[in-house]
């Protein structure tokens, strides 16, 4: 049976959105109700903080014989 390409794409996008919404719902439920999941996420977030860069204190080396 023929199906319009527009309808096919729309159906695929809708199915993807529903699957993503279900995944988010399960993830939020796990974070709220499972202490192990919550601890693992907090450890993951705490370990990925970027280091603050220090400013350089050395002076650049001049090359060449300008006089």
trRosetta pair geometry for C-beta under 8 A, 3 or more apart (Angstrom, degrees):
i j d omega theta_ij theta_ji phi_ij phi_ji
3 7 5.8 -115 177 81 88 117
3 8 5.2 103 123 -64 116 101
4 7 4.2 84 65 9 98 104
4 8 6.7 -162 91 -10 49 85
5 8 5.4 -53 -144 36 34 115
5 9 6.3 32 158 -17 67 103
6 9 6.0 -55 -150 37 28 107
6 10 6.2 27 153 -18 64 110
7 10 5.6 -55 -143 39 32 112
7 11 6.1 34 156 -21 66 106
8 11 5.9 -54 -147 35 27 111
8 12 6.5 27 153 -18 62 107
9 12 5.7 -55 -148 36 32 112
9 13 6.3 31 155 -18 67 105
10 13 5.8 -53 -147 37 30 110
10 14 6.3 32 154 -19 64 108
11 14 5.7 -55 -147 37 30 113
11 15 6.4 30 155 -19 64 106
12 15 5.8 -55 -148 37 30 110
12 16 6.4 31 153 -19 64 106
13 16 5.7 -54 -149 37 32 112
13 17 6.4 32 153 -20 65 106
14 17 5.7 -54 -148 35 31 111
14 18 6.4 30 154 -18 65 105
15 18 5.8 -53 -147 36 32 111
15 19 6.3 31 154 -18 65 107
16 19 5.8 -56 -147 38 31 110
16 20 6.2 30 155 -18 65 108
17 20 5.7 -54 -145 38 30 111
17 21 6.3 31 155 -20 64 107
18 21 5.8 -54 -147 36 30 111
18 22 6.5 31 154 -18 64 105
19 22 5.8 -54 -150 36 31 111
19 23 6.4 32 152 -20 64 106
20 23 5.6 -53 -148 36 33 113
20 24 6.4 33 154 -19 66 105
21 24 5.8 -52 -146 36 31 111
21 25 6.3 35 153 -21 63 106
22 25 5.6 -54 -149 36 31 114
22 26 6.4 30 154 -17 65 105
23 26 5.8 -57 -149 38 31 109
23 27 6.2 31 153 -20 66 108
24 27 5.6 -55 -145 37 31 113
24 28 6.2 30 157 -17 66 105
25 28 6.0 -54 -145 37 28 108
25 29 6.3 29 154 -19 62 109
26 29 5.6 -56 -147 38 30 114
26 30 6.3 31 154 -20 65 106
27 30 5.7 -55 -148 35 30 110
27 31 6.4 29 154 -18 65 105
28 31 5.7 -53 -146 36 32 110
28 32 6.2 24 158 -14 66 110
29 32 6.0 -61 -144 41 27 106
29 33 5.9 -13 170 13 65 119
30 33 6.6 -75 -130 53 21 87
30 34 5.0 -26 -168 23 66 125
30 37 4.6 -72 152 132 98 178
31 34 7.3 -40 -81 49 11 84
31 37 5.8 -113 -92 117 45 117
31 38 5.6 101 -160 -86 62 79
31 41 6.6 -10 -117 9 103 157
32 38 8.0 98 -76 -72 12 118
34 37 4.1 60 93 11 113 112
34 38 6.7 169 92 -13 60 85
35 38 5.4 -54 -146 39 37 115
35 39 6.2 38 156 -20 69 105
36 39 5.9 -53 -146 37 29 109
36 40 6.3 30 156 -19 63 107
37 40 5.8 -56 -147 36 30 111
37 41 6.4 26 156 -15 64 107
38 41 6.0 -59 -150 38 28 108
38 42 6.4 26 155 -17 65 108
39 42 5.7 -57 -146 38 31 110
39 43 6.3 32 156 -19 66 105
40 43 5.8 -54 -149 36 30 111
40 44 6.3 32 153 -21 64 107
41 44 5.5 -53 -146 36 33 114
41 45 6.2 30 157 -17 67 106
42 45 5.8 -54 -144 39 31 108
42 46 6.1 28 157 -18 65 110
43 46 5.8 -57 -141 40 28 109
43 47 6.1 22 161 -17 64 112
44 47 6.2 -62 -147 37 24 107
44 48 6.6 9 161 -11 60 116
45 48 6.3 -72 -150 39 27 104
45 49 7.9 51 155 -51 59 83
46 49 6.7 -28 -168 -17 37 109
62 66 7.9 -78 165 30 124 111
